[in-house]
Amino acid sequence: MKKFLFIFIACFPTYLFSQKTDSSGYAAEDKIFASPVEVMPEYKGGMARFYARLEHIPYLFMDEMNHRHGEVIVFMVVEKDGSVSNVKVLHGISQQEDAAIMNAITRLQRWKPGMHNGKPVRVRFAITINFRIVDDL
């Protein structure tokens, strides 16, 4: 019986960790929005294509052999130019798998940036990836 990796990915903006700005802190244009903006960032080609790209993250042999599976939570910021920065794995499977996930996300093409008040803005996203081993029938 063959085994393969099944990945379910949900992408949603997070309401946590928004940066507050004041006169002594960041400039208003450097603010990272954590709540929904007028136009949310979108992966070029659509979110279905984004999910399809992440399905190709390798499930490392040692993680599979040790039955390491579960939900991986990744935070990232979609910048004004559509690039992705500040990719962090909040809850992962292993250090090697976390590195593979971060590498896959940073190597993807640019996004369409989020827009607020007619201007591109930085938006924080949280992505959940479920790693499960599924028996192939």
Phi and psi in degrees as a GROMACS rama.xvg file:
@    title "Ramachandran Plot"
@    xaxis  label "Phi"
@    yaxis  label "Psi"
@TYPE xy
-83.9944  153.455  LYS-2
-120.519  146.974  LYS-3
-144.728  167.722  PHE-4
-92.827  132.614  LEU-5
-115.55  124.158  PHE-6
-117.335  128.826  ILE-7
-113.844  129.501  PHE-8
-125.506  130.863  ILE-9
-121.032  134.404  ALA-10
-118.456  126.458  CYS-11
-152.232  148.898  PHE-12
-73.3469  145.119  PRO-13
-98.3808  147.156  THR-14
-96.9613  2.37786  TYR-15
-96.7351  159.955  LEU-16
63.2953  29.0021  PHE-17
-72.7533  146.548  SER-18
-89.2676  132.382  GLN-19
-87.7838  142.988  LYS-20
-117.809  143.947  THR-21
-146.752  -176.78  ASP-22
-65.0558  -24.8894  SER-23
-94.6443  -7.13241  SER-24
-102.843  -140.969  GLY-25
-70.1642  153.262  TYR-26
-71.5786  153.721  ALA-27
-56.7678  -34.9155  ALA-28
-73.4407  -13.1028  GLU-29
-95.617  1.90102  ASP-30
-63.5196  139.222  LYS-31
-101.036  119.265  ILE-32
-81.236  129.438  PHE-33
-109.145  -12.9595  ALA-34
-101.19  163.473  SER-35
-55.7188  140.153  PRO-36
-108.095  174.346  VAL-37
-54.9233  -47.5914  GLU-38
-125.549  113.63  VAL-39
-74.0718  150.706  MET-40
-60.5296  149.174  PRO-41
-140.154  140.985  GLU-42
-67.9246  135.262  TYR-43
-64.4823  125.052  LYS-44
101.384  -5.16634  GLY-45
95.8845  161.819  GLY-46
-69.2942  -29.1135  MET-47
-61.6364  -38.6094  ALA-48
-68.2989  -37.9922  ARG-49
-60.0709  -47.9212  PHE-50
-62.1458  -40.3118  TYR-51
-63.0817  -37.7427  ALA-52
-64.7615  -39.8477  ARG-53
-74.3944  -17.4631  LEU-54
-66.2101  -16.3612  GLU-55
-92.5121  10.0368  HIS-56
-68.017  126.298  ILE-57
-68.0163  138.894  PRO-58
-92.2222  107.086  TYR-59
-63.1376  143.509  LEU-60
-55.3768  -46.5976  PHE-61
-66.7758  -34.2087  MET-62
-67.2657  -40.0933  ASP-63
-67.3926  -43.5632  GLU-64
-64.5968  -33.777  MET-65
-91.6224  10.9584  ASN-66
54.3752  37.5626  HIS-67
-81.2463  118.592  ARG-68
-151.473  172.563  HIS-69
136.138  -164.214  GLY-70
-92.529  131.061  GLU-71
-111.774  127.533  VAL-72
-108.855  124.391  ILE-73
-120.93  130.584  VAL-74
-103.865  141.985  PHE-75
-151.744  160.581  MET-76
-117.856  126.076  VAL-77
-90.336  115.83  VAL-78
-77.6078  173.503  GLU-79
-61.1422  -30.77  LYS-80
-90.8164  2.4549  ASP-81
92.8456  -5.77088  GLY-82
-75.0282  163.417  SER-83
-108.696  133.863  VAL-84
-137.809  175.907  SER-85
50.2225  43.7408  ASN-86
-76.3408  122.949  VAL-87
-138.291  135.759  LYS-88
-92.3388  116.211  VAL-89
-81.0125  -43.2148  LEU-90
-138.465  112.087  HIS-91
-121.122  -172.906  GLY-92
-96.3559  -50.3089  ILE-93
-154.518  165.031  SER-94
-62.4177  -39.9137  GLN-95
-67.3701  -42.2137  GLN-96
-66.9174  -39.9374  GLU-97
-59.0419  -42.3178  ASP-98
-64.7545  -39.5901  ALA-99
-65.2837  -39.3084  ALA-100
-65.3558  -48.7776  ILE-101
-60.9837  -40.1616  MET-102
-63.8702  -44.1305  ASN-103
-63.2333  -41.6172  ALA-104
-69.0688  -42.2416  ILE-105
-71.3442  -21.9976  THR-106
-86.8268  -7.09617  ARG-107
-69.975  160.085  LEU-108
-67.5707  168.979  GLN-109
-66.5363  157.181  ARG-110
-97.019  165.204  TRP-111
-80.7918  123.654  LYS-112
-68.816  158.171  PRO-113
-71.6181  150.476  GLY-114
-124.889  137.67  MET-115
-142.708  126.814  HIS-116
55.6759  36.6309  ASN-117
77.9015  6.16458  GLY-118
-123.32  147.39  LYS-119
-68.3096  140.113  PRO-120
-133.674  161.995  VAL-121
-82.3426  133.451  ARG-122
-131.395  131.677  VAL-123
-88.3123  133.228  ARG-124
-120.569  150.206  PHE-125
-118.787  133.075  ALA-126
-121.132  134.593  ILE-127
-108.924  129.335  THR-128
-122.807  125.082  ILE-129
-101.025  118.987  ASN-130
-98.6056  119.333  PHE-131
-137.47  146.164  ARG-132
-96.1358  126.008  ILE-133
-118.624  133.215  VAL-134
-70.3328  133.391  ASP-135
-88.0854  122.186  ASP-136
